[in-house]
Amino acid sequence: FLPPKLFLETVEQAPVAISITDPAARILYVNQAFESLTGYHRDEVIGHNESMLSSRSTPIRIYQELWETIQARQVWQGTLVNHKKNKEEYLAELVISPVLTAKGEIGYYLGMHRDITAVH
Ligand code: FAD
């Protein structure tokens, strides 16, 4: 038995930027690492599409492949060019996975990313 408090404390303090969205990629939740990496407070991102992080220099075909993959209920992994609140660009190594409801429908998406700018 794992109480909700344990999940929340763990996800809040996970050393990777975590966001949970609705099926249209509107942000429902972000953790502390997401706030410190992007520079946005959670109140500034909740309700917005994840595209607010896009630096607009990632080729559209990458997004098409991303959506085809996650809508087919598979895990997508890749690198996107994001920007922070202060407009600084960074390379985001991202994993997006669908979260299914009991009925087997896509209820949420889980996004996890880290800044890999320094290793390139
Ligand atoms: P758009 O013109 O809106 O989309 C480009 C193409 O993507 C479209 O032609 C279409 O093929 C596809 N597409 C976009 N939205 C949908 C949709 N709702 N359903 C089906 N196909 C669609 N993007 C980032 O740039 N950085 C991130 O860190 C990031 N994290 C994400 C995390 C999660 C959990 C999810 C679900 C998505 C994330 N995205 C991220 C993708 C983001 O939601 C946008 O799709 C992307 O930024 C492109 O947005 P746009 O407005 O530039 O382009």
Backbone and ligand atoms as CSV (ligand in chain L), in Angstrom:
chain,resi,resn,atom,element,x,y,z
A,1,PHE,N,N,0.851,-1.201,0.000
A,1,PHE,CA,C,0.000,0.000,0.000
A,1,PHE,C,C,0.880,1.242,0.000
A,2,LEU,N,N,0.681,2.110,-0.978
A,2,LEU,CA,C,1.479,3.326,-1.078
A,2,LEU,C,C,0.557,4.535,-0.949
A,3,PRO,N,N,0.637,5.258,0.130
A,3,PRO,CA,C,-0.265,6.393,0.336
A,3,PRO,C,C,0.013,7.532,-0.640
A,4,PRO,N,N,-1.028,8.326,-0.983
A,4,PRO,CA,C,-0.854,9.461,-1.898
A,4,PRO,C,C,0.246,10.423,-1.458
A,5,LYS,N,N,0.409,10.600,-0.123
A,5,LYS,CA,C,1.437,11.518,0.390
A,5,LYS,C,C,2.823,11.072,-0.075
A,6,LEU,N,N,3.049,9.767,-0.060
A,6,LEU,CA,C,4.336,9.227,-0.497
A,6,LEU,C,C,4.569,9.537,-1.981
A,7,PHE,N,N,3.530,9.350,-2.802
A,7,PHE,CA,C,3.653,9.656,-4.239
A,7,PHE,C,C,3.968,11.136,-4.430
A,8,LEU,N,N,3.216,11.995,-3.737
A,8,LEU,CA,C,3.381,13.430,-3.935
A,8,LEU,C,C,4.773,13.884,-3.516
A,9,GLU,N,N,5.218,13.441,-2.339
A,9,GLU,CA,C,6.539,13.866,-1.855
A,9,GLU,C,C,7.637,13.381,-2.803
A,10,THR,N,N,7.465,12.171,-3.316
A,10,THR,CA,C,8.481,11.599,-4.200
A,10,THR,C,C,8.530,12.343,-5.531
A,11,VAL,N,N,7.362,12.562,-6.129
A,11,VAL,CA,C,7.315,13.240,-7.431
A,11,VAL,C,C,7.768,14.694,-7.283
A,12,GLU,N,N,7.330,15.347,-6.196
A,12,GLU,CA,C,7.740,16.744,-5.964
A,12,GLU,C,C,9.256,16.866,-5.910
A,13,GLN,N,N,9.933,15.880,-5.285
A,13,GLN,CA,C,11.370,16.000,-5.059
A,13,GLN,C,C,12.206,15.198,-6.051
A,14,ALA,N,N,11.567,14.605,-7.056
A,14,ALA,CA,C,12.314,13.829,-8.053
A,14,ALA,C,C,13.304,14.749,-8.776
A,15,PRO,N,N,14.521,14.251,-9.047
A,15,PRO,CA,C,15.540,15.105,-9.662
A,15,PRO,C,C,15.418,15.174,-11.181
A,16,VAL,N,N,14.195,15.214,-11.682
A,16,VAL,CA,C,13.930,15.328,-13.108
A,16,VAL,C,C,12.660,16.172,-13.233
A,17,ALA,N,N,12.604,17.021,-14.271
A,17,ALA,CA,C,11.433,17.885,-14.447
A,17,ALA,C,C,10.254,17.027,-14.880
A,18,ILE,N,N,9.188,17.046,-14.083
A,18,ILE,CA,C,8.019,16.212,-14.359
A,18,ILE,C,C,6.809,17.106,-14.582
A,19,SER,N,N,6.045,16.789,-15.640
A,19,SER,CA,C,4.761,17.460,-15.832
A,19,SER,C,C,3.715,16.425,-16.195
A,20,ILE,N,N,2.488,16.700,-15.796
A,20,ILE,CA,C,1.348,15.835,-16.140
A,20,ILE,C,C,0.354,16.726,-16.878
A,21,THR,N,N,-0.095,16.242,-18.048
A,21,THR,CA,C,-1.001,17.054,-18.870
A,21,THR,C,C,-2.297,16.295,-19.142
A,22,ASP,N,N,-3.272,17.028,-19.664
A,22,ASP,CA,C,-4.475,16.362,-20.165
A,22,ASP,C,C,-4.148,15.838,-21.572
A,23,PRO,N,N,-5.107,15.153,-22.242
A,23,PRO,CA,C,-4.776,14.559,-23.553
A,23,PRO,C,C,-4.444,15.577,-24.654
A,24,ALA,N,N,-4.720,16.874,-24.405
A,24,ALA,CA,C,-4.369,17.906,-25.385
A,24,ALA,C,C,-3.070,18.624,-25.011
A,25,ALA,N,N,-2.333,18.074,-24.047
A,25,ALA,CA,C,-1.049,18.627,-23.605
A,25,ALA,C,C,-1.180,19.903,-22.775
A,26,ARG,N,N,-2.382,20.134,-22.234
A,26,ARG,CA,C,-2.531,21.255,-21.298
A,26,ARG,C,C,-2.004,20.813,-19.936
A,27,ILE,N,N,-1.171,21.656,-19.346
A,27,ILE,CA,C,-0.469,21.279,-18.112
A,27,ILE,C,C,-1.409,21.297,-16.904
A,28,LEU,N,N,-1.397,20.170,-16.171
A,28,LEU,CA,C,-2.212,20.032,-14.955
A,28,LEU,C,C,-1.354,20.111,-13.699
A,29,TYR,N,N,-0.108,19.659,-13.828
A,29,TYR,CA,C,0.771,19.583,-12.661
A,29,TYR,C,C,2.220,19.665,-13.112
A,30,VAL,N,N,3.053,20.366,-12.364
A,30,VAL,CA,C,4.508,20.290,-12.567
A,30,VAL,C,C,5.182,20.161,-11.198
A,31,ASN,N,N,6.361,19.540,-11.186
A,31,ASN,CA,C,7.065,19.379,-9.902
A,31,ASN,C,C,8.095,20.492,-9.699
A,32,GLN,N,N,8.799,20.410,-8.576
A,32,GLN,CA,C,9.769,21.465,-8.234
A,32,GLN,C,C,10.912,21.537,-9.244
A,33,ALA,N,N,11.380,20.375,-9.725
A,33,ALA,CA,C,12.496,20.383,-10.682
A,33,ALA,C,C,12.063,21.050,-11.992
A,34,PHE,N,N,10.792,20.907,-12.376
A,34,PHE,CA,C,10.285,21.591,-13.570
A,34,PHE,C,C,10.353,23.105,-13.348
A,35,GLU,N,N,9.967,23.547,-12.151
A,35,GLU,CA,C,10.007,24.990,-11.856
A,35,GLU,C,C,11.435,25.507,-11.889
A,36,SER,N,N,12.360,24.778,-11.270
A,36,SER,CA,C,13.720,25.324,-11.238
A,36,SER,C,C,14.403,25.241,-12.587
A,37,LEU,N,N,14.096,24.199,-13.398
A,37,LEU,CA,C,14.719,24.134,-14.729
A,37,LEU,C,C,14.174,25.221,-15.657
A,38,THR,N,N,12.865,25.381,-15.702
A,38,THR,CA,C,12.269,26.304,-16.683
A,38,THR,C,C,12.227,27.743,-16.188
A,39,GLY,N,N,12.296,27.932,-14.866
A,39,GLY,CA,C,12.203,29.278,-14.313
A,39,GLY,C,C,10.765,29.745,-14.132
A,40,TYR,N,N,9.809,28.904,-14.508
A,40,TYR,CA,C,8.395,29.264,-14.331
A,40,TYR,C,C,7.883,28.736,-13.000
A,41,HIS,N,N,7.127,29.556,-12.281
A,41,HIS,CA,C,6.373,29.068,-11.131
A,41,HIS,C,C,5.194,28.257,-11.665
A,42,ARG,N,N,4.750,27.271,-10.895
A,42,ARG,CA,C,3.657,26.402,-11.404
A,42,ARG,C,C,2.399,27.190,-11.764
A,43,ASP,N,N,2.130,28.275,-11.052
A,43,ASP,CA,C,0.931,29.078,-11.370
A,43,ASP,C,C,1.000,29.696,-12.766
A,44,GLU,N,N,2.207,29.840,-13.302
A,44,GLU,CA,C,2.372,30.457,-14.624
A,44,GLU,C,C,2.211,29.450,-15.760
A,45,VAL,N,N,2.257,28.158,-15.447
A,45,VAL,CA,C,2.203,27.158,-16.526
A,45,VAL,C,C,0.938,26.305,-16.505
A,46,ILE,N,N,0.337,26.138,-15.331
A,46,ILE,CA,C,-0.848,25.277,-15.242
A,46,ILE,C,C,-1.973,25.876,-16.092
A,47,GLY,N,N,-2.551,25.016,-16.942
A,47,GLY,CA,C,-3.607,25.467,-17.856
A,47,GLY,C,C,-3.089,25.808,-19.233
A,48,HIS,N,N,-1.773,25.973,-19.358
A,48,HIS,CA,C,-1.183,26.284,-20.663
A,48,HIS,C,C,-0.713,25.001,-21.351
A,49,ASN,N,N,-0.585,25.085,-22.688
A,49,ASN,CA,C,-0.054,23.938,-23.436
A,49,ASN,C,C,1.459,23.850,-23.227
A,50,GLU,N,N,1.968,22.620,-23.272
A,50,GLU,CA,C,3.421,22.412,-23.152
A,50,GLU,C,C,4.181,23.181,-24.236
A,51,SER,N,N,3.486,23.556,-25.304
A,51,SER,CA,C,4.152,24.297,-26.387
A,51,SER,C,C,4.690,25.638,-25.902
A,52,MET,N,N,4.274,26.087,-24.708
A,52,MET,CA,C,4.837,27.341,-24.186
A,52,MET,C,C,6.341,27.212,-23.927
A,53,LEU,N,N,6.836,25.967,-23.847
A,53,LEU,CA,C,8.270,25.755,-23.650
A,53,LEU,C,C,9.033,25.722,-24.971
A,54,SER,N,N,8.304,25.624,-26.084
A,54,SER,CA,C,8.959,25.464,-27.376
A,54,SER,C,C,9.701,26.728,-27.784
A,55,SER,N,N,10.931,26.543,-28.237
A,55,SER,CA,C,11.703,27.702,-28.707
A,55,SER,C,C,11.374,28.010,-30.157
A,56,ARG,N,N,10.498,27.209,-30.748
A,56,ARG,CA,C,10.086,27.371,-32.158
A,56,ARG,C,C,11.208,27.030,-33.126
A,57,SER,N,N,12.217,26.310,-32.667
A,57,SER,CA,C,13.243,25.901,-33.630
A,57,SER,C,C,13.319,24.394,-33.801
A,58,THR,N,N,12.433,23.668,-33.101
A,58,THR,CA,C,12.341,22.220,-33.317
A,58,THR,C,C,11.539,21.984,-34.596
A,59,PRO,N,N,12.041,21.160,-35.552
A,59,PRO,CA,C,11.294,20.910,-36.786
A,59,PRO,C,C,9.922,20.293,-36.506
A,60,ILE,N,N,8.904,20.708,-37.284
A,60,ILE,CA,C,7.526,20.269,-37.052
A,60,ILE,C,C,7.398,18.747,-37.146
A,61,ARG,N,N,8.234,18.101,-37.984
A,61,ARG,CA,C,8.114,16.646,-38.131
A,61,ARG,C,C,8.429,15.910,-36.826
A,62,ILE,N,N,9.249,16.539,-35.988
A,62,ILE,CA,C,9.543,15.931,-34.682
A,62,ILE,C,C,8.262,15.901,-33.837
A,63,TYR,N,N,7.524,17.020,-33.854
A,63,TYR,CA,C,6.274,17.070,-33.082
A,63,TYR,C,C,5.247,16.081,-33.654
A,64,GLN,N,N,5.210,15.977,-35.002
A,64,GLN,CA,C,4.264,15.037,-35.619
A,64,GLN,C,C,4.561,13.607,-35.168
A,65,GLU,N,N,5.850,13.277,-35.164
A,65,GLU,CA,C,6.244,11.926,-34.752
A,65,GLU,C,C,5.945,11.704,-33.258
A,66,LEU,N,N,6.181,12.752,-32.472
A,66,LEU,CA,C,5.883,12.699,-31.036
A,66,LEU,C,C,4.400,12.357,-30.824
A,67,TRP,N,N,3.522,13.116,-31.508
A,67,TRP,CA,C,2.080,12.916,-31.309
A,67,TRP,C,C,1.603,11.569,-31.852
A,68,GLU,N,N,2.135,11.160,-33.013
A,68,GLU,CA,C,1.751,9.842,-33.551
A,68,GLU,C,C,2.102,8.743,-32.552
A,69,THR,N,N,3.268,8.878,-31.937
A,69,THR,CA,C,3.736,7.858,-30.993
A,69,THR,C,C,2.874,7.811,-29.740
A,70,ILE,N,N,2.667,8.989,-29.124
A,70,ILE,CA,C,1.943,8.960,-27.840
A,70,ILE,C,C,0.459,8.670,-28.039
A,71,GLN,N,N,-0.110,9.106,-29.193
A,71,GLN,CA,C,-1.527,8.789,-29.429
A,71,GLN,C,C,-1.723,7.295,-29.733
A,72,ALA,N,N,-0.639,6.643,-30.159
A,72,ALA,CA,C,-0.676,5.180,-30.351
A,72,ALA,C,C,-0.346,4.458,-29.045
A,73,ARG,N,N,-0.348,5.221,-27.937
A,73,ARG,CA,C,-0.141,4.687,-26.571
A,73,ARG,C,C,1.256,4.144,-26.355
A,74,GLN,N,N,2.195,4.718,-27.075
A,74,GLN,CA,C,3.574,4.297,-26.874
A,74,GLN,C,C,4.386,5.409,-26.235
A,75,VAL,N,N,5.553,5.046,-25.783
A,75,VAL,CA,C,6.428,6.010,-25.124
A,75,VAL,C,C,7.280,6.702,-26.174
A,76,TRP,N,N,7.315,8.036,-26.133
A,76,TRP,CA,C,8.170,8.786,-27.054
A,76,TRP,C,C,9.374,9.328,-26.281
A,77,GLN,N,N,10.535,9.170,-26.901
A,77,GLN,CA,C,11.761,9.733,-26.319
A,77,GLN,C,C,12.447,10.546,-27.380
A,78,GLY,N,N,12.893,11.721,-27.039
A,78,GLY,CA,C,13.588,12.528,-28.031
A,78,GLY,C,C,14.119,13.806,-27.414
A,79,THR,N,N,14.665,14.640,-28.286
A,79,THR,CA,C,15.269,15.890,-27.837
A,79,THR,C,C,14.581,17.062,-28.511
A,80,LEU,N,N,14.149,18.028,-27.724
A,80,LEU,CA,C,13.486,19.225,-28.244
A,80,LEU,C,C,14.289,20.452,-27.821
A,81,VAL,N,N,14.165,21.514,-28.613
A,81,VAL,CA,C,14.800,22.773,-28.210
A,81,VAL,C,C,13.750,23.583,-27.453
A,82,ASN,N,N,13.986,23.759,-26.174
A,82,ASN,CA,C,13.053,24.504,-25.316
A,82,ASN,C,C,13.648,25.842,-24.941
A,83,HIS,N,N,12.798,26.698,-24.411
A,83,HIS,CA,C,13.339,27.904,-23.780
A,83,HIS,C,C,12.756,28.087,-22.384
A,84,LYS,N,N,13.558,28.744,-21.589
A,84,LYS,CA,C,13.158,29.006,-20.210
A,84,LYS,C,C,12.365,30.310,-20.163
A,85,LYS,N,N,11.874,30.638,-18.970
A,85,LYS,CA,C,11.124,31.888,-18.816
A,85,LYS,C,C,11.987,33.087,-19.229
A,86,ASN,N,N,13.281,33.011,-18.940
A,86,ASN,CA,C,14.183,34.126,-19.284
A,86,ASN,C,C,14.640,34.075,-20.748
A,87,LYS,N,N,13.979,33.200,-21.559
A,87,LYS,CA,C,14.222,33.075,-23.010
A,87,LYS,C,C,15.496,32.304,-23.358
A,88,GLU,N,N,16.256,31.913,-22.362
A,88,GLU,CA,C,17.457,31.118,-22.617
A,88,GLU,C,C,17.049,29.760,-23.190
A,89,GLU,N,N,17.701,29.364,-24.285
A,89,GLU,CA,C,17.378,28.069,-24.900
A,89,GLU,C,C,18.127,26.938,-24.211
A,90,TYR,N,N,17.510,25.762,-24.206
A,90,TYR,CA,C,18.209,24.575,-23.712
A,90,TYR,C,C,17.725,23.354,-24.473
A,91,LEU,N,N,18.572,22.327,-24.510
A,91,LEU,CA,C,18.207,21.063,-25.149
A,91,LEU,C,C,17.533,20.191,-24.104
A,92,ALA,N,N,16.285,19.837,-24.401
A,92,ALA,CA,C,15.509,19.048,-23.439
A,92,ALA,C,C,15.440,17.602,-23.918
A,93,GLU,N,N,16.009,16.718,-23.113
A,93,GLU,CA,C,15.875,15.292,-23.401
A,93,GLU,C,C,14.609,14.827,-22.693
A,94,LEU,N,N,13.634,14.429,-23.510
A,94,LEU,CA,C,12.270,14.238,-23.014
A,94,LEU,C,C,11.799,12.798,-23.152
A,95,VAL,N,N,11.032,12.352,-22.177
A,95,VAL,CA,C,10.307,11.080,-22.271
A,95,VAL,C,C,8.840,11.418,-22.009
A,96,ILE,N,N,7.962,11.039,-22.942
A,96,ILE,CA,C,6.522,11.273,-22.736
A,96,ILE,C,C,5.816,9.930,-22.799
A,97,SER,N,N,5.000,9.657,-21.775
A,97,SER,CA,C,4.265,8.393,-21.798
A,97,SER,C,C,2.791,8.633,-21.505
A,98,PRO,N,N,1.924,7.888,-22.195
A,98,PRO,CA,C,0.497,8.022,-21.928
A,98,PRO,C,C,0.122,7.341,-20.607
A,99,VAL,N,N,-0.826,7.933,-19.917
A,99,VAL,CA,C,-1.369,7.328,-18.697
A,99,VAL,C,C,-2.813,6.941,-19.024
A,100,LEU,N,N,-3.107,5.652,-18.952
A,100,LEU,CA,C,-4.418,5.158,-19.380
A,100,LEU,C,C,-5.417,5.117,-18.224
A,101,THR,N,N,-6.677,5.370,-18.545
A,101,THR,CA,C,-7.746,5.245,-17.553
A,101,THR,C,C,-8.105,3.765,-17.421
A,102,ALA,N,N,-8.987,3.464,-16.463
A,102,ALA,CA,C,-9.429,2.079,-16.258
A,102,ALA,C,C,-10.105,1.538,-17.518
A,103,LYS,N,N,-10.698,2.448,-18.307
A,103,LYS,CA,C,-11.364,2.034,-19.550
A,103,LYS,C,C,-10.383,1.864,-20.702
A,104,GLY,N,N,-9.118,2.158,-20.456
A,104,GLY,CA,C,-8.106,2.003,-21.500
A,104,GLY,C,C,-7.956,3.219,-22.399
A,105,GLU,N,N,-8.617,4.329,-22.006
A,105,GLU,CA,C,-8.463,5.558,-22.794
A,105,GLU,C,C,-7.278,6.370,-22.257
A,106,ILE,N,N,-6.775,7.270,-23.124
A,106,ILE,CA,C,-5.674,8.117,-22.668
A,106,ILE,C,C,-6.247,9.194,-21.750
A,107,GLY,N,N,-5.852,9.139,-20.484
A,107,GLY,CA,C,-6.371,10.094,-19.508
A,107,GLY,C,C,-5.453,11.284,-19.342
A,108,TYR,N,N,-4.153,10.999,-19.342
A,108,TYR,CA,C,-3.127,12.020,-19.114
A,108,TYR,C,C,-1.886,11.648,-19.909
A,109,TYR,N,N,-1.004,12.630,-19.990
A,109,TYR,CA,C,0.357,12.312,-20.445
A,109,TYR,C,C,1.318,12.703,-19.337
A,110,LEU,N,N,2.328,11.858,-19.154
A,110,LEU,CA,C,3.396,12.132,-18.199
A,110,LEU,C,C,4.625,12.557,-18.994
A,111,GLY,N,N,5.137,13.737,-18.693
A,111,GLY,CA,C,6.349,14.226,-19.367
A,111,GLY,C,C,7.477,14.332,-18.365
A,112,MET,N,N,8.644,13.834,-18.755
A,112,MET,CA,C,9.819,13.927,-17.883
A,112,MET,C,C,10.973,14.443,-18.725
A,113,HIS,N,N,11.614,15.513,-18.276
A,113,HIS,CA,C,12.736,15.991,-19.079
A,113,HIS,C,C,13.875,16.542,-18.242
A,114,ARG,N,N,15.051,16.518,-18.896
A,114,ARG,CA,C,16.216,17.126,-18.255
A,114,ARG,C,C,16.985,17.927,-19.290
A,115,ASP,N,N,17.778,18.838,-18.771
A,115,ASP,CA,C,18.566,19.735,-19.615
A,115,ASP,C,C,19.870,19.024,-19.983
A,116,ILE,N,N,20.046,18.768,-21.308
A,116,ILE,CA,C,21.285,18.095,-21.722
A,116,ILE,C,C,22.173,19.045,-22.530
A,117,THR,N,N,21.901,20.348,-22.432
A,117,THR,CA,C,22.707,21.329,-23.171
A,117,THR,C,C,24.192,21.151,-22.886
A,118,ALA,N,N,24.524,20.982,-21.624
A,118,ALA,CA,C,25.931,20.943,-21.218
A,118,ALA,C,C,26.678,19.735,-21.759
A,119,VAL,N,N,25.974,18.639,-22.022
A,119,VAL,CA,C,26.677,17.447,-22.490
A,119,VAL,C,C,26.836,17.441,-24.012
A,120,HIS,N,N,26.373,18.505,-24.686
A,120,HIS,CA,C,26.526,18.568,-26.151
A,120,HIS,C,C,27.571,19.603,-26.548
L,1,FAD,P1,P,1.584,22.939,-33.507
L,1,FAD,O1,O,1.498,23.568,-34.850
L,1,FAD,O2,O,0.466,23.097,-32.530
L,1,FAD,O3,O,1.847,21.370,-33.652
L,1,FAD,C1,C,2.839,20.823,-34.496
L,1,FAD,C2,C,2.365,19.456,-34.932
L,1,FAD,O4,O,2.250,18.618,-33.777
L,1,FAD,C3,C,0.979,19.448,-35.563
L,1,FAD,O5,O,1.060,19.628,-36.949
L,1,FAD,C4,C,0.462,18.063,-35.200
L,1,FAD,O6,O,0.966,17.096,-36.107
L,1,FAD,C5,C,1.081,17.803,-33.853
L,1,FAD,N1,N,0.172,18.135,-32.734
L,1,FAD,C6,C,0.230,19.218,-31.922
L,1,FAD,N2,N,-0.740,19.166,-30.988
L,1,FAD,C7,C,-1.425,18.030,-31.208
L,1,FAD,C8,C,-2.537,17.406,-30.563
L,1,FAD,N3,N,-3.130,17.956,-29.479
L,1,FAD,N4,N,-2.972,16.236,-31.052
L,1,FAD,C9,C,-2.375,15.665,-32.125
L,1,FAD,N5,N,-1.316,16.188,-32.774
L,1,FAD,C10,C,-0.850,17.357,-32.327
L,1,FAD,N6,N,6.788,20.576,-26.738
L,1,FAD,C11,C,7.910,21.310,-26.577
L,1,FAD,O7,O,8.284,22.070,-27.468
L,1,FAD,N7,N,8.656,21.207,-25.433
L,1,FAD,C12,C,8.314,20.389,-24.388
L,1,FAD,O8,O,9.015,20.322,-23.368
L,1,FAD,C13,C,7.118,19.606,-24.545
L,1,FAD,N8,N,6.716,18.776,-23.559
L,1,FAD,C14,C,5.566,18.056,-23.723
L,1,FAD,C15,C,5.149,17.223,-22.672
L,1,FAD,C16,C,3.988,16.468,-22.781
L,1,FAD,C17,C,3.566,15.583,-21.627
L,1,FAD,C18,C,3.217,16.550,-23.990
L,1,FAD,C19,C,1.961,15.726,-24.127
L,1,FAD,C20,C,3.614,17.384,-25.029
L,1,FAD,C21,C,4.798,18.134,-24.915
L,1,FAD,N9,N,5.231,18.989,-25.942
L,1,FAD,C22,C,6.378,19.725,-25.760
L,1,FAD,C23,C,4.509,19.100,-27.221
L,1,FAD,C24,C,3.611,20.334,-27.222
L,1,FAD,O9,O,2.383,20.019,-26.588
L,1,FAD,C25,C,3.306,20.832,-28.671
L,1,FAD,O10,O,2.677,19.825,-29.429
L,1,FAD,C26,C,4.600,21.247,-29.391
L,1,FAD,O11,O,5.330,22.159,-28.592
L,1,FAD,C27,C,4.274,21.895,-30.747
L,1,FAD,O12,O,3.437,22.973,-30.528
L,1,FAD,P2,P,3.327,24.135,-31.595
L,1,FAD,O13,O,2.258,25.069,-31.112
L,1,FAD,O14,O,4.675,24.696,-31.884
L,1,FAD,O15,O,2.950,23.426,-32.927
